[in-house]
Structures are given as C-alpha cells and as structure tokens.
Amino acid sequence: MNQEIFNKAMQVMKEAYGENAGFFEGQYEAIEATLSNKRTLVVQKTGWGKSLVYFVASKILGGVTLIISPLLVLMDNQMEYAEKFHLKCGVINSSVKDEARTEFFEKLKNQEYDVVFTTPETLQKEEVQSMLPQLPIRLLVIDECHCISDWGHDFRLQYSKLNRVIAQMPENVAVLGTTATANDRVIEDLKKQFGDNVFVSRGPLSRDSLHIEILKMNSQVERYAWMKENIPKLPGTGIVYCLTRRDCDLITDYLMENGISARRYYSDSENEETLRETERLFNANKIKVIVATVKLGMGYDKSDIGFVIHYQKPSSVVAYYQQIGRAGRKEGMEAYCYMMTGEEDDKISTYFIEHAFPTEEEERKIIDALEQTAEGLSVNDMMRLCDIRRTDMERVLNMLMNQDVIYKDGSKYKRSMNPYHYNGEHYDNIKKMKYAELDTMKQYIHTKECLSKFIVNCLNDDTAKPCGKCANCLQKEIFDPVVKPTAEDIAQVEQMIGARYLEIEPKKRWPVAENGLDRNTVISALNETGLALSKYGQAGYGEMVAHDKYHEAEFRDELVQKSIAVLKEKLADQGYTAVTNIPSARNKKVENFARKLAEGLGMEYLDTLKKTDPDAPQQKTLNNSFHQFDNVKNSMQIKDGVIVPENVILVDDMVDSGWTLTVGGWYLLKHGAQKVFPFCLADSSMTGDD
C-alpha cells in the first residue's frame, strides 16, 4: 500500500463523509491502481460504489477528469454524487442547447471544470475534439466500459472507437474503466483494448438484498392482472421492464387506469425533457412505478427502489443482472425481483438478434450506390436507390463509417479510399453468442438451484453461495401477501385490451415527385385519422387476426361483430354511407370482410379500387416509404365509371407503413369523396426497443 496515496484518499473521504468514513472492500485498491498503474479496470457489483473510485482519484490528481458515459440519466446521477466531493462539473451532450454549449466551451477554455461528462457520440464531434488537446486531462473514465466490447451484452457502436481515444492519451493520463457486467471473455477483450499492464479490480457479484422469483405466465392478460393486484402491495417504488415501447405504453396506461401512478420511459429524442421530468418524479417518490425499456438500465442510481418486475424474459442473464441491480441499494433494504415469462419473449429477442447487424446485401447496396457518385448521397437519396428501412439504413451507415469505408461530408455520405470487407464471420460469431445467452435464460427459468447463484455464476463469479432468499431457496413465494389474479381480474383485463384501439394517422407528405405528386409537399387530399382494431399478435383480437390471416378462409365472425360495434360508436352521426376496401389480387378475404361490415352497419358496399399489377410485391416485403409508395402507386387505381360517395370507410386487414391506405384514400378523395375513414383489423408495424 502506498501510504501517501492512502492518506490523501482518506482525507478526501473524511471531507465528504465525516471523520468515520472508510472504504468498501477493494475501493482503495482501485483508487491506488488508478493513480499508480495508469490503466485500471473495475468490475464490481451494482451498488458497490464504482463512481467513488474516480471521484476520489479526481480530487487527488487535480486537472480535468473526462468521464464518458452512455446515458443522460446516468450523468445526472453522477453529477449529484460529485457534489459531495466539491467537484465542479460540466456536461456536454445532445441535450445541451446552443446557448448552453457556447457557455460550456467558454468555461472549458478557462479551465473552470474539475470533471467533464460527455457521451461517446458527442466526444467524436469536431468541436469537442478540437478542445481536447487544450485541456489538462489527468484522468479518462469510461463508465459502463463493457459497451466497448463486441462480446459485451450491451455493445454500443459509438463506444467501439474509444480504444483509439485510449491509445492517444499521453502516458501521464490515468485511464479507468468501470462496469458491473463483464464476464471473463469481455474482461480479456477490454484488457487488450486498454493496453499493457492493466490492473483488474474484481469482486464478488452477489447482491444480498435481492429476493428473486420467476412467474411462468404465458397469458399476457394474467400478467396484467398480477401487476394490478400486487404492485400496490410491493414496498416503495419500482421499475417494470419491457422489451418494446409498445408494451411500455400499454402497461403504463393500464396501471394508470387502475389507480397506480406510473410513467413510461424509453428513447424519445424529441422529448428528453419528459424523460427528465419522469426521473425527477420517480426520484422524489411521486410515482409508484416507471415502465421502461433498457433505456433505464445501466448505472441508474435510486437507492430505495423496492422492486423490479420484468414483463418479459430478457435476452441474457447479464442484462437481467444489471436491471435487477437497480433495486435494493440502500443499506439494510430488501427488494423484490419478479421475472414474468411468456410465449412472445423469444420471438422479440430473436428479432433483435437477427437485426443487430447489417446484411452483406445491405452494405453492398450502399457501397455500390456511393461508388457511382463523387458528390455523395444523403440518407433520402440512398433510400430511394436502396429498399432499406430508415433505421436499418442509419445502422448500416454507422457500421460502414466505423470501419472507415465511408465518411460524412455535411449531409452527404461519401466513399473513402479504404477497401471494403464484410465482417460476416464476426457478426455470425456474435449472433451465436447471443443465441447461447438466450438458451442460458431458458435454463435459468427452469433451474431448481438458487436463482441468485445461477446469475452470478454466468458472470464467471464462482464465489456465490445459495442466497436463502429466492423462491427456489425458500420453496415458496418471496413476498407475502402476493395475490393471484381472480377470474374477475382477468375478465377486466380482457375487456380493457379489447377496448384499446390504435389510431391510424394520415400521411402528410409525398415521399417522391412523380405523376403530378410533388415530393415533400403537403398531400392535398388527406384521410381522416383512422382506426386499427388491435395490435397484430397482441392478446385478444390481435391474436385472432394473426391466426385468421394465415390459417382461415375468412376472418371470424367475432372480429366482424366487434368491428361493427366499434365503428357504430366511433362514427355515429358523422354521415358515412358506404364501405369499400383495398383490393387484393391474391384472395377476397378483405373484400368479404368489408361486405359483412357494410351489411352490419347498414351501409352500401362499393367496389371502387382495382389492382392494376397482380404481380406487384406485397407491401410487407418492402422496407421504406419511397419503395412502399412507389409500389402501391403503380399497382392501384380507381375503377372506371365509379361514383364515389361523399363519406366512405376504407377497409384493409393490416396497416404497417400506411402508404396503401394513403394512396387508396387519395384516389377516393380525388374522385368525389369528402371524407375517407381508414379502418384495419390490426396494426402490424414494428416498435423499437429502447
């Protein structure tokens, strides 16, 4: 032990916490290593106090500490904690507006900050890069550093270039990486990227405050009912984790409707202030529960979280460990963790695994397109040339930029001189690892051994003993009294789901300029805001639609009668007199459904639209607006001689992109209709995961 460093560290601790302050096991050793060895990797359990290591080191080193963090909420937590050590903090990220950015850079030039927080994305920006050489940086901290590794459970592309930042740091700059979720493979990868002589601080990962139980509930309805009955009984505040934003929305609305104060929490770049407000309310215990995607995961620190519920099974044990690690951090507090499992869990996880990396076809399409022009192409230019979904397009572009195969010049992307090679083997190896993690989760939900021990063993910590607190150890429920949903509870949920319809928002602008349609100009004849009866595949009507679409000759009468009832209520006294439908060259299932609707509504059925190209691809096989619009525009027209009534209901079975209904409605409106109300049995659009 270096006595001089120890004395300085203890002085910092006493100034922050008082004369009786001390370190948890391993904390001082990590501080000394950071100050002595220059390259340190801290792998310690959630709640251990990893941020204390770099704040104490910052006080001793002086100069500027640059902290790279993946989440804005994590920065907020850390800045509050830094105040204990009287550190002056600055932050620069996507949420900082222009005026505040100017002030930040002015203070940065004047060296008024002890600690600067930023994100990997912001760090790469030219304005930040130009400032770095001018700063007396003494410590570089990479929080949640498992994100650097391809093998980490939460690999982030923006993190992958940080090894270059590490390599560029002078020898007198200390480098510290922290994480709670790195297994042996990830640690070895990080040691290579951190450079020579890396000191690894690694401790036991078991969390003694957590009581864990698995709830095997295939029925979504049963899971809803369980939450309604039991969340009010669970101690303190908590988090419900979902795999999709759509589930966050539905569960939040359901809990609120049943008197449980809840807020949703997921990525929404246009509404960061709403997220901050949700955090403030939650931190002040003004709401019982946050319903969140993985957006509220890494490093979020509210010490008195009393419970964590997973609505679906996560894709990996490592991600699960991190998320339940949000609970029970306050000394002496007990917390309860429930994982629900259902049939849809693996389908969602598999989708995310398969779409994590670009295909060779996607990459080559973009490379080929860029090689045809010296001027470069915008995202919209490439979407017109390549039928790739916008989110996938942006992912591919980021991957190619990360490999230095392409570069960005203003709003245009251009081909670099570097050779291109598809990293398919590497992508496949990571996919295999992800599927292996998914298999481990399946083993976890069926294991008879201690649930806590199983989890930390998966993180290569073999020090764990049976916890004596999980449902497997206790051989009973972890919390008493837990109420099992009654038949009445389940019926109430079914009724709620059956009454939850989705709006079909009309498209506002055409994506291309063709046949008299001006690109990016307002569509002159707009549909009304329409209605989808269900979310495709969701419990209740969504499941019925999914089955009938592919396994029955007609949509069942229950769907017909429910649709008639909904439309009678929704469109009462609005003057609708006729029903028509989007035509199909494959079968008459939608037409027959529309005819039954018209009869039940007491309206006229009209055959108004025709398919002009029976060989046109199905809309669901196309990926972006340019190609979806072009496909439907070229394959559908109004029938000759049709007299279109003023107010008409336009029916289809599914809505995804919305272009089929938009173009169909536009034809009707251009040929005499005053109002077109779109109606579909299900919304089949995908929803993001963070």
VEXKOL-89986 format. One line per 10 residues: number of its first residue (from 0); their letters; for each residue x, y negated, z negated of C-alpha. Coordinates in steps of 0.25 Angstrom, whole numbers, plus 2048, in hexadecimal, padded with zeros to 3 digits. Each point is the difference from the previous one (the first is absolute). Layout:
N
NUM = a = X Y Z | ...
END
This chain:
690
0 = mnqeifnkam = 800 800 800 | 805 7F2 804 | 7FF 7F8 7F2 | 800 7F3 807 | 7F5 803 809 | 7F8 807 7F5 | 801 7F4 7F7 | 7FB 7F6 80B | 7F5 80A 804 | 7FB 800 7F1
10 = qvmkeaygen = 801 7F1 7FF | 7F6 7FF 80C | 7F7 80A 7FA | 7FF 7F9 7F3 | 7FD 7F3 806 | 7F5 806 808 | 7FA 80A 7F5 | 806 7FC 7F3 | 80B 805 7F7 | 7FA 80E 7FF
20 = agffegqyea = 801 802 80F | 806 80C 806 | 801 809 80D | 7F8 80C 804 | 809 80C 803 | 808 7FE 80D | 7FD 7F1 801 | 80D 7FA 7FB | 808 80B 808 | 7F9 7FB 80D
30 = ieatlsnkrt = 803 7F1 7FC | 80F 803 7FE | 800 808 80D | 7FA 7F5 808 | 80A 7F6 7FA | 80C 809 802 | 7FE 80A 80B | 7F9 7F7 80A | 7F7 80B 806 | 7F6 805 7F6
40 = lvvqktgwgk = 7F3 809 803 | 7F6 801 7F5 | 7F6 80B 801 | 7F7 7FF 7F3 | 7F2 803 7FD | 7F5 7F6 801 | 7FF 7F6 7F4 | 80F 803 7FD | 804 7F1 802 | 808 800 80C
50 = slvyfvaski = 7FE 7F1 802 | 806 7FE 7F3 | 80D 805 806 | 801 7F6 80B | 7FB 7F4 7F7 | 80A 802 7F5 | 80B 802 80B | 7FC 7F3 807 | 801 7F8 7F3 | 80E 806 7FE
60 = lggvtliisp = 805 7FE 80E | 7FB 7F2 803 | 7FF 7FB 80E | 7F4 805 808 | 7F9 80E 7FF | 7F9 804 80D | 7F4 809 7FE | 7FA 808 80C | 7F2 805 7FC | 7F5 806 809
70 = llvlmdnqme = 7F4 7FA 7FA | 7FB 7F2 7FC | 7F9 806 7F4 | 80D 806 7FB | 807 7F2 802 | 7F5 7FA 7F7 | 802 80A 7F5 | 80F 7FF 801 | 800 7F0 7FF | 7F8 800 7F4
80 = yaekfhlkcg = 80A 80A 7F9 | 80C 7F8 805 | 7FA 7F4 7F7 | 804 808 7F4 | 80F 7FF 804 | 7FE 7F1 803 | 804 802 80F | 7FB 7F6 80A | 7F9 808 80C | 7FD 7FC 80E
90 = vinssvkdea = 7F8 809 80A | 800 800 80F | 7F6 809 807 | 7F5 800 80A | 7F6 7F9 7F6 | 809 7F4 7FE | 7FA 7F5 808 | 808 7F6 809 | 801 7F4 7F5 | 804 80A 7F5
100 = rteffeklkn = 80A 807 80A | 807 7F2 802 | 800 7FE 7F1 | 806 80E 7FE | 80B 7FE 80A | 804 7F2 7FA | 801 806 7F2 | 808 80C 806 | 80A 7F7 806 | 801 7F8 7F3
110 = qeydvvfttp = 802 80E 7F9 | 7F5 7FE 7F6 | 7FC 80E 7FF | 806 80B 7F8 | 7F7 80B 807 | 7FA 800 80E | 7F5 80A 804 | 7FE 804 80E | 7FA 80B 809 | 808 808 80A
120 = etlqkeevqs = 7F8 7FA 80B | 803 7F1 7FB | 80F 804 7FE | 801 803 80F | 7FB 7F2 804 | 80A 7F6 806 | 7FD 7F5 7F6 | 803 809 7F4 | 80C 807 807 | 807 7F2 802
130 = mlpqlpirll = 7FF 7FD 7F2 | 806 80D 7FA | 80F 7FC 803 | 7FE 7F3 7F8 | 7FB 807 7F4 | 809 804 7F4 | 7F9 80E 800 | 806 809 7F4 | 7F5 80B 800 | 7F8 806 80B
140 = videchcisd = 7F4 808 7FB | 7F8 80A 809 | 7F3 803 7F8 | 7F9 80D 804 | 80C 804 807 | 7FA 80D 804 | 7FA 7F9 80B | 80D 7FF 807 | 801 80F 802 | 7F9 807 80C
150 = wghdfrlqys = 7FE 80B 7F6 | 7F9 7F7 7F5 | 7F1 802 7FE | 7FE 7F1 804 | 80A 7FD 80B | 7FF 7F2 805 | 806 7FD 80D | 803 7F2 7FB | 809 806 7F5 | 808 808 80A
160 = klnrviaqmp = 809 7F5 804 | 804 7FC 7F2 | 80B 80A 800 | 806 7F6 80A | 7FE 7F5 7F6 | 807 808 7F5 | 80C 803 809 | 801 7F1 803 | 801 7FC 7F1 | 80E 7FC 7FB
170 = envavlgtta = 806 809 7F6 | 7FE 7F6 7F5 | 7F1 802 801 | 7F9 80A 7F8 | 7F5 809 807 | 7F5 806 7F8 | 7F5 809 805 | 7F4 805 7F7 | 7F5 80A 802 | 7F8 80A 7F8
180 = tandrviedl = 7FD 809 80C | 80D 806 806 | 803 80F 800 | 80D 806 803 | 7FF 7FE 80F | 7FD 7F2 7FF | 80B 7FD 7F6 | 80A 806 809 | 7FB 7F8 80C | 801 7F3 7F7
190 = kkqfgdnvfv = 80E 803 7FB | 805 800 80E | 7F9 7F3 804 | 804 7F9 7F3 | 80F 803 803 | 80C 806 7F8 | 800 803 7F1 | 7F1 7FE 7FD | 7FC 802 7F2 | 7F3 807 7FE
200 = srgplsrdsl = 7F8 7FE 7F4 | 7F6 80B 7FF | 7F7 804 7F4 | 7F4 809 7FD | 7F3 7FC 808 | 7F5 806 7F7 | 7F6 7F6 7FB | 7FB 804 7F2 | 7F5 7F6 800 | 7F8 806 80B
210 = hieilkmnsq = 7F5 80B 800 | 7FD 806 80D | 7F5 808 806 | 7FC 805 80E | 7F1 7FF 804 | 7FC 809 80B | 7F5 7F9 807 | 7FE 802 80F | 7F3 7F8 7FF | 802 7F1 802
220 = veryawmken = 7F3 7FE 7F9 | 804 807 7F4 | 80D 7F8 7FF | 7F8 7F3 801 | 7F7 805 7F5 | 80B 804 7F7 | 806 7F2 801 | 7F3 7F9 7FD | 7FE 809 7F3 | 80F 800 7FB
230 = ipklpgtgiv = 807 7F3 804 | 7F8 7F8 7F5 | 805 80A 7F6 | 80F 801 803 | 809 7F6 7F8 | 804 7F3 804 | 801 7FC 80F | 804 809 80B | 803 803 80F | 7F9 809 80A
240 = ycltrrdcdl = 809 803 80C | 7FA 803 80E | 807 805 80C | 7F8 7F6 809 | 7FB 7F2 7FF | 7F2 804 804 | 7FF 809 7F4 | 805 7F4 7F7 | 7F5 7F8 806 | 7F5 80A 7FD
250 = itdylmengi = 805 804 7F2 | 801 7F2 7FC | 7F2 7FC 805 | 7FA 80D 7F9 | 807 7FD 7F3 | 7FB 7F1 800 | 7F2 805 803 | 801 808 7F4 | 804 7F5 7F6 | 80F 804 800
260 = sarryysdse = 809 7F3 803 | 809 804 80C | 808 7FA 80B | 806 806 80C | 80F 7FF 803 | 807 803 80E | 809 7F9 80A | 7F9 7F4 806 | 80A 7F6 806 | 7F5 7F5 801
270 = neetlreter = 7FB 801 7F2 | 80D 801 7F7 | 7F9 7F6 7F6 | 7F5 809 7FE | 80A 80B 7FC | 807 7F6 7F7 | 7F2 7FD 7F9 | 7FD 80F 7FF | 80E 802 7F9 | 7FD 7F4 7F6
280 = lfnankikvi = 7F2 805 7FC | 806 80E 7FE | 80C 7FB 7F8 | 7F6 7F8 7F7 | 7F7 80C 7FE | 7F5 7F9 807 | 7FC 80C 809 | 800 80F 7FC | 806 806 80D | 807 7FD 80C
290 = vatvklgmgy = 7FD 809 80C | 80D 800 808 | 808 807 80B | 80F 802 7FF | 801 7F1 801 | 7FF 7FF 7F1 | 80B 80B 7FD | 80F 7FD 7FF | 804 7F8 7F3 | 7F3 7FA 7FD
300 = dksdigfvih = 801 7FE 7F1 | 7F4 7FE 7F7 | 804 807 7F3 | 7F2 803 7FA | 7FA 808 80C | 7F8 80B 7FA | 7FC 809 80B | 803 803 80F | 7F7 807 809 | 803 806 80E
310 = yqkpssvvay = 7F4 801 808 | 807 809 80A | 80D 808 7FF | 80C 7F8 803 | 809 805 80B | 80C 803 7F7 | 803 803 7F1 | 80B 7F5 800 | 7F5 7F5 805 | 7F7 806 7F5
320 = yqqigragrk = 80A 7FF 7F5 | 803 7F1 804 | 7F1 7FD 800 | 7FC 806 7F3 | 80D 7F9 7FA | 7F8 7F3 800 | 7F8 805 7F4 | 804 802 7F1 | 80C 7F7 800 | 7FD 7F9 7F3
330 = egmeaycymm = 807 806 7F4 | 7F8 809 7F8 | 7F5 800 80B | 7F9 80D 806 | 7FB 800 80E | 7F7 809 809 | 803 804 80E | 7F6 807 809 | 802 806 80E | 7F4 803 808
340 = tgeeddkist = 801 809 80C | 7F7 802 80C | 800 806 80E | 803 7F3 807 | 80D 7FD 7F8 | 809 809 809 | 7FA 7FA 80D | 803 7F2 7FC | 80E 803 7FB | 803 808 80D
350 = yfiehafpte = 7FB 7F4 809 | 80A 7F7 7F8 | 80C 80A 802 | 7FD 802 80F | 7FF 7F1 802 | 80C 7FC 7F8 | 80A 800 80C | 7FE 7FC 80E | 800 80B 80B | 80A 800 80B
360 = eeerkiidal = 7F6 7FD 80A | 7FC 7F3 7F9 | 80F 7FC 7FE | 803 803 80F | 7F4 7F8 805 | 804 7F4 7F9 | 80F 801 804 | 7FC 802 80E | 7F7 7F4 800 | 80B 7F7 7FA
370 = eqtaeglsvn = 80A 805 80A | 7F7 7FB 80B | 801 7F1 7FC | 80C 7F7 7FC | 7F6 7F6 7FA | 7FB 80A 7F5 | 7F2 803 7FC | 7F6 7FC 7F5 | 7F8 80B 7F8 | 7F4 7FD 808
380 = dmmrlcdirr = 808 801 80D | 804 80E 7FC | 7F3 804 7FB | 7FA 7FD 80E | 80B 808 806 | 800 80C 7F6 | 7F4 806 7FA | 805 800 7F1 | 7F8 7FB 7F4 | 805 7F3 7FB
390 = tdmervlnml = 804 805 7F2 | 808 80B 807 | 806 7F6 80A | 805 7F8 7F5 | 806 80C 7F9 | 807 805 80C | 806 7F2 803 | 805 7FF 7F1 | 806 80E 802 | 807 7FC 80D
400 = mnqdviykdg = 805 7F3 7FA | 805 807 7F4 | 809 809 80A | 804 7F3 807 | 7FA 806 80D | 7F8 7F3 802 | 800 7F2 7F9 | 7F6 7F5 7FE | 802 7F2 807 | 7F5 7F7 7FB
410 = skykrsmnpy = 7F3 807 803 | 806 809 80B | 807 80E 7FE | 80C 803 809 | 808 80C 803 | 80E 800 7FA | 80C 806 807 | 801 80B 7F6 | 7FD 80E 804 | 7F3 806 7FC
420 = hyngehydni = 7FE 80E 7FA | 7F3 806 7FA | 802 804 7F1 | 7F6 80B 802 | 808 80B 7F8 | 802 7F6 7F4 | 7F1 7FD 801 | 7FC 80E 800 | 809 803 7F4 | 7F9 7F5 7F8
430 = kkmkyaeldt = 7F3 805 804 | 803 80E 7FC | 805 7FB 7F2 | 7F2 7F8 7FF | 7F8 80D 803 | 809 807 7F6 | 7FC 7F5 7F6 | 7F1 802 803 | 802 80F 7FE | 806 7FD 7F2
440 = mkqyihtkec = 7F4 7F8 7FD | 7F7 80C 803 | 808 808 7F7 | 7FF 7F5 7F5 | 7F1 800 800 | 800 80F 7FE | 80B 802 7F6 | 7FE 806 7F3 | 80C 7FA 7FA | 802 7F2 7F9
450 = lskfivncln = 7FC 7F5 80A | 80A 7F6 7FB | 80B 80A 800 | 7FD 804 80F | 800 7F2 804 | 80E 7FC 7FA | 806 80E 805 | 7FC 7FB 80E | 809 7F4 7FE | 80C 80A 7FC
460 = ddtakpcgkc = 7FF 7FD 7F2 | 801 80D 7F9 | 800 7FB 7F2 | 7F1 7FF 7FE | 7F8 809 7F6 | 7F1 802 800 | 7FA 7F3 7FC | 7F5 806 7F7 | 7F6 7F5 805 | 7FC 804 80E
470 = anclqkeifd = 7F3 808 803 | 809 80D 803 | 807 7FF 7F3 | 7F4 7FD 7F8 | 7F7 80A 808 | 7F5 7F5 7FE | 7FC 7F2 805 | 80A 7F5 7FC | 7F6 7F6 7FC | 7F4 802 7F7
480 = pvvkptaedi = 7F5 7FD 803 | 800 802 80F | 7F2 800 806 | 7FE 809 80C | 7F6 7FA 80B | 7F2 805 7FF | 7F7 803 80C | 7F9 7F2 7FE | 80E 7FA 801 | 804 807 80C
490 = aqveqmigar = 7F2 7FD 807 | 802 7F1 7FC | 80E 800 808 | 7FA 807 80C | 7F5 7F5 800 | 80B 7F6 7FF | 808 806 80B | 7F4 802 809 | 7FD 7F1 7FF | 80E 7FB 803
500 = yleiepkkrw = 800 7FB 80F | 80B 7FA 807 | 7FF 7F3 808 | 805 800 80F | 806 7F3 802 | 7FF 7FB 80E | 80D 7FD 808 | 802 7F2 802 | 80B 7FF 80C | 803 808 80C
510 = pvaengldrn = 80E 806 800 | 803 7FF 80F | 7FD 7F6 80C | 7F8 808 80A | 7F3 800 808 | 7FD 7F2 7FB | 803 803 7F2 | 80B 7F6 7FA | 80A 806 7F7 | 7FF 7FB 7F2
520 = tvisalnetg = 7F4 7F8 802 | 7F4 801 7F8 | 7F6 80B 805 | 7F4 7F7 805 | 7F6 80B 7FD | 801 806 7F2 | 7F9 80C 7FA | 7FA 7FE 7F2 | 807 806 7F4 | 7FC 80E 801
530 = lalskygqag = 800 80C 7F7 | 806 80E 7FE | 7F8 80A 7F8 | 80D 806 7FA | 80F 801 800 | 803 80C 808 | 803 80D 7F8 | 7FD 7F9 7F2 | 7F7 807 7F6 | 7F1 800 804
540 = ygemvahdky = 7FC 7FB 80E | 80F 7FF 805 | 802 80F 7FE | 7F3 803 807 | 804 7F7 80C | 80E 807 801 | 7F9 80E 800 | 7F5 7FD 80A | 809 7F9 80A | 808 80C 803
550 = heaefrdelv = 7F8 80C 7FB | 7F2 7FD 803 | 7F8 7FD 80D | 7F9 7F4 7FA | 801 7F7 7F4 | 7F8 806 7F4 | 7F2 7FA 7FD | 805 7FB 7F3 | 809 7F6 807 | 7F5 7FC 809
560 = qksiavlkek = 7F6 7FD 7F5 | 80B 7F9 7F7 | 804 7F7 80C | 7F1 7FD 803 | 7FE 7FC 7F1 | 80D 7F7 800 | 7FC 7F9 80D | 7F2 7FE 7FC | 805 7F9 7F3 | 80B 7F9 807
570 = ladqgytavt = 7F9 7FA 80C | 7F2 7FE 7FB | 7F9 7F4 806 | 80D 7FD 809 | 7F9 803 80D | 807 80C 805 | 7F8 807 80A | 809 80A 807 | 80B 80B 7FE | 80B 803 80A
580 = nipsarnkkv = 80D 807 7FF | 80E 801 804 | 800 80A 80C | 809 80D 800 | 804 809 80C | 802 80C 7F6 | 7F3 802 7F9 | 7F2 7FA 7FD | 802 801 7F1 | 801 7F1 7FD
590 = enfarklaeg = 7F4 7FD 80B | 7F7 80A 7F9 | 803 7FA 7F2 | 7FD 7F2 806 | 7F3 805 805 | 7FC 806 7F3 | 804 7F3 7F9 | 7F7 7F8 80A | 7F4 809 7FD | 802 7FF 7F1
600 = lgmeyldtlk = 801 7F1 801 | 7F4 7FF 809 | 809 7F9 80B | 802 803 80F | 80C 808 804 | 808 7FA 80C | 80B 807 808 | 807 7F3 803 | 80F 803 802 | 807 80A 809
610 = ktdpdapqqk = 80E 807 800 | 807 7FD 80D | 80C 808 7FD | 7FD 80E 7FB | 80F 803 7FF | 803 7F4 7F8 | 808 804 7F3 | 7F8 800 7F3 | 802 7F4 7F8 | 806 807 7F4
620 = tlnnsfhqfd = 80C 805 808 | 804 7F1 803 | 808 7F8 7F5 | 7FF 7F1 802 | 7F6 7F5 804 | 806 7FE 80E | 7FE 80E 804 | 7F3 803 7F9 | 7FA 7F4 806 | 805 803 80E
630 = nvknsmqikd = 7FB 80E 7FF | 7F2 7FC 7FC | 7FF 7F4 80A | 804 809 80C | 7F6 80B 7FC | 7F3 7FA 7FC | 7F6 7F7 807 | 7F2 7FB 7FE | 7F6 809 809 | 7FA 7F9 80C
640 = gvivpenvil = 7F2 7FB 7FF | 800 801 7F1 | 7F7 7F5 7F9 | 807 7FE 7F2 | 7F7 7FC 7F5 | 804 7F4 7F7 | 803 807 7F3 | 806 80E 802 | 807 80B 7F6 | 80D 806 807
650 = vddmvdsgwt = 803 80E 7FB | 80D 808 800 | 804 80C 7F7 | 80E 7FA 7FB | 806 7F2 7FF | 80F 7FF 800 | 807 7F5 807 | 7F2 7F9 803 | 803 7FD 80F | 7F6 80A 805
660 = ltvggwyllk = 7F5 7F9 7F9 | 805 7F2 803 | 801 803 80F | 7F2 807 800 | 7FA 7F5 7F8 | 806 7F5 809 | 7FA 807 80D | 7F2 800 7F9 | 801 7F2 7FC | 805 7FB 80D
670 = hgaqkvfpfc = 7F3 807 806 | 7F5 7FA 7F8 | 802 804 7F1 | 800 7F5 7F6 | 805 809 7F4 | 807 80E 800 | 801 807 7F3 | 80A 80B 800 | 7FD 80D 7F8 | 809 80C 7FE
680 = ladssmtgdd = 7FF 80D 7F8 | 80F 7FE 7FB | 80C 7F7 7FF | 80C 809 804 | 80B 7F5 7FF | 80C 803 7F8 | 804 7F8 7F3 | 80E 7FD 7FC | 807 806 7F3 | 806 7F4 7F9
END
